[in-house]
């Protein structure tokens, strides 16, 4: 192979590698965009939970003095204490349910984000493999064509038919 041909092959390889890098960069920008969108959704969910937490704090702060007053009051208020206690238990149960619901929804969103990131990474890896395959196939075929031309020119220049060992070697080059 001449030096000029070798340089052309190397230049083509560099161009293909550059295109692969650009392709991967575009895919990574897509991944970053998807992650940013998912982050916005999770931030929205966090924004929705903060008012619930504030209302729980408000209810606790508002009801704490009343509960203390009821506890220190006379026997007549014992019935009220039981009522308030039942309401407090009911509210605690409801807030517990809300907390579990929020945790479950957050887990689902995290699982979705994880699945989306895994899918994107898998697609980027597949793109890299496809680009590598697409880049190497023409180079391999070109190498085979050059070997064939070289064998033909060599046979023509010698002016004789190649012997069996030479023919076997030429066939192995094509394989």
C-alpha positions as CSV (number, residue, x, y, z in Angstrom):
1,X,0.0,0.0,0.0
2,X,1.4,3.4,-0.9
3,X,2.0,6.1,1.6
4,X,-0.6,8.3,0.1
5,X,-3.3,5.6,0.3
6,X,-2.4,4.9,3.9
7,X,-2.7,8.6,4.7
8,X,-6.2,8.7,3.0
9,X,-7.3,5.7,5.1
10,X,-6.0,7.3,8.3
11,X,-7.7,10.6,7.4
12,X,-11.0,8.7,6.8
13,X,-10.6,7.0,10.1
14,X,-10.1,10.3,11.9
15,X,-13.2,11.8,10.2
16,X,-15.3,8.8,11.2
17,X,-14.0,9.0,14.8
18,X,-14.8,12.7,14.9
19,X,-18.4,12.0,13.6
20,X,-18.8,9.4,16.3
21,X,-17.7,11.9,19.0
22,X,-20.1,14.5,17.6
23,X,-22.9,11.9,17.6
24,X,-22.2,10.9,21.1
25,X,-22.1,14.5,22.2
26,X,-25.6,15.1,20.7
27,X,-26.9,12.0,22.5
28,X,-25.4,13.2,25.8
29,X,-27.1,16.6,25.3
30,X,-30.4,14.7,24.8
31,X,-29.8,12.8,28.0
32,X,-29.1,16.0,29.9
33,X,-32.3,17.5,28.5
34,X,-34.4,14.5,29.6
35,X,-32.8,14.5,33.1
36,X,-33.5,18.3,33.4
37,X,-37.2,17.7,32.5
38,X,-37.4,14.9,35.0
39,X,-35.8,17.0,37.7
40,X,-38.4,19.7,37.1
41,X,-41.1,17.1,37.6
42,X,-39.6,15.9,40.9
43,X,-39.1,19.5,42.0
44,X,-42.8,20.1,41.3
45,X,-43.6,17.1,43.5
46,X,-41.4,18.4,46.3
47,X,-43.1,21.8,45.9
48,X,-46.5,20.2,46.3
49,X,-45.4,18.4,49.5
50,X,-44.1,21.5,51.3
51,X,-47.6,23.0,51.8
52,X,-48.8,19.7,53.3
53,X,-45.8,19.6,55.7
54,X,-46.6,23.3,56.7
55,X,-50.2,22.4,57.3
56,X,-49.2,19.5,59.5
57,X,-46.9,21.8,61.5
58,X,-49.7,24.4,61.8
59,X,-52.1,21.8,63.0
60,X,-49.7,20.5,65.6
61,X,-48.7,24.0,66.8
62,X,-52.4,25.0,66.9
63,X,-53.6,21.9,68.7
64,X,-50.7,21.5,71.2
65,X,-51.9,24.1,73.7
66,X,-55.5,22.9,73.5
67,X,-54.4,19.4,74.2
68,X,-52.3,20.6,77.2
69,X,-55.3,22.6,78.5
70,X,-57.6,19.6,78.2
71,X,-55.2,17.4,80.0
72,X,-54.9,19.8,82.9
73,X,-58.6,20.5,83.2
74,X,-61.2,18.8,85.4
75,X,-63.0,15.5,85.0
76,X,-65.8,17.2,83.1
77,X,-63.4,17.8,80.2
78,X,-62.3,14.2,80.1
79,X,-64.9,13.4,77.5
80,X,-63.5,16.2,75.4
81,X,-60.0,14.8,75.8
82,X,-61.2,11.5,74.4
83,X,-62.9,13.2,71.5
84,X,-59.8,15.3,70.7
85,X,-57.6,12.2,71.1
86,X,-59.8,10.3,68.6
87,X,-59.6,13.3,66.2
88,X,-55.9,13.5,66.7
89,X,-55.5,9.8,66.0
90,X,-57.6,10.1,62.9
91,X,-55.6,13.1,61.7
92,X,-52.3,11.3,62.5
93,X,-53.5,8.3,60.5
94,X,-54.5,10.5,57.6
95,X,-51.1,12.3,57.6
96,X,-49.4,8.9,57.8
97,X,-51.3,7.8,54.7
98,X,-50.4,11.0,52.9
99,X,-46.7,10.6,53.8
100,X,-46.8,7.0,52.6
101,X,-48.5,8.1,49.4
102,X,-45.9,10.8,48.8
103,X,-43.1,8.3,49.4
104,X,-44.7,5.8,47.0
105,X,-45.1,8.4,44.3
106,X,-41.6,9.6,44.8
107,X,-40.3,6.0,44.4
108,X,-42.3,5.6,41.2
109,X,-40.9,8.9,39.8
110,X,-37.3,7.9,40.8
111,X,-37.9,4.5,39.1
112,X,-39.1,6.3,35.9
113,X,-36.1,8.5,35.9
114,X,-33.8,5.6,36.4
115,X,-35.5,3.6,33.6
116,X,-35.2,6.6,31.3
117,X,-31.5,7.1,32.1
118,X,-30.8,3.4,31.6
119,X,-32.7,3.4,28.3
120,X,-30.8,6.5,27.1
121,X,-27.4,5.1,28.1
122,X,-28.3,1.8,26.3
123,X,-29.3,3.8,23.1
124,X,-26.0,5.7,23.3
125,X,-24.0,2.5,23.6
126,X,-25.9,1.0,20.7
127,X,-25.3,4.1,18.6
128,X,-21.6,3.8,19.3
129,X,-21.5,0.2,18.3
130,X,-23.5,0.9,15.1
131,X,-21.1,3.8,14.2
132,X,-18.1,1.6,14.8
133,X,-19.6,-1.1,12.7
134,X,-20.5,1.4,9.9
135,X,-17.0,2.8,10.0
136,X,-15.1,-0.5,10.0
137,X,-17.0,-2.3,7.2
138,X,-15.9,0.1,4.4
139,X,-12.4,0.0,5.6
140,X,-12.3,-3.8,5.6
141,X,-13.9,-3.9,2.1
142,X,-11.5,-1.3,0.9
143,X,-8.5,-3.3,2.2
144,X,-9.8,-6.4,0.4
145,X,-10.2,-4.5,-2.9
146,X,-6.6,-3.1,-2.6
147,X,-5.3,-6.6,-1.9
148,X,-7.0,-7.9,-5.0
149,X,-5.7,-5.0,-7.1
150,X,-2.2,-5.6,-5.7
151,X,-2.4,-9.3,-6.5
152,X,-3.6,-8.6,-10.1
153,X,-0.9,-6.0,-10.7
154,X,1.7,-8.4,-9.3
155,X,0.5,-11.2,-11.5
156,X,0.4,-9.0,-14.6
157,X,3.9,-7.6,-13.8
158,X,5.4,-11.0,-13.4
159,X,3.7,-12.3,-16.6
160,X,3.2,-15.8,-15.3
161,X,0.6,-17.7,-13.4
162,X,1.1,-17.9,-9.7
163,X,2.0,-21.3,-8.3
164,X,-0.1,-23.1,-5.8
165,X,1.4,-21.7,-2.7
166,X,1.1,-18.2,-4.1
167,X,-2.5,-18.7,-5.0
168,X,-3.3,-20.1,-1.6
169,X,-1.7,-17.0,0.0
170,X,-3.7,-14.7,-2.2
171,X,-6.9,-16.5,-1.3
172,X,-6.2,-16.2,2.3
173,X,-5.7,-12.4,1.9
174,X,-9.3,-12.1,0.5
175,X,-10.7,-14.2,3.3
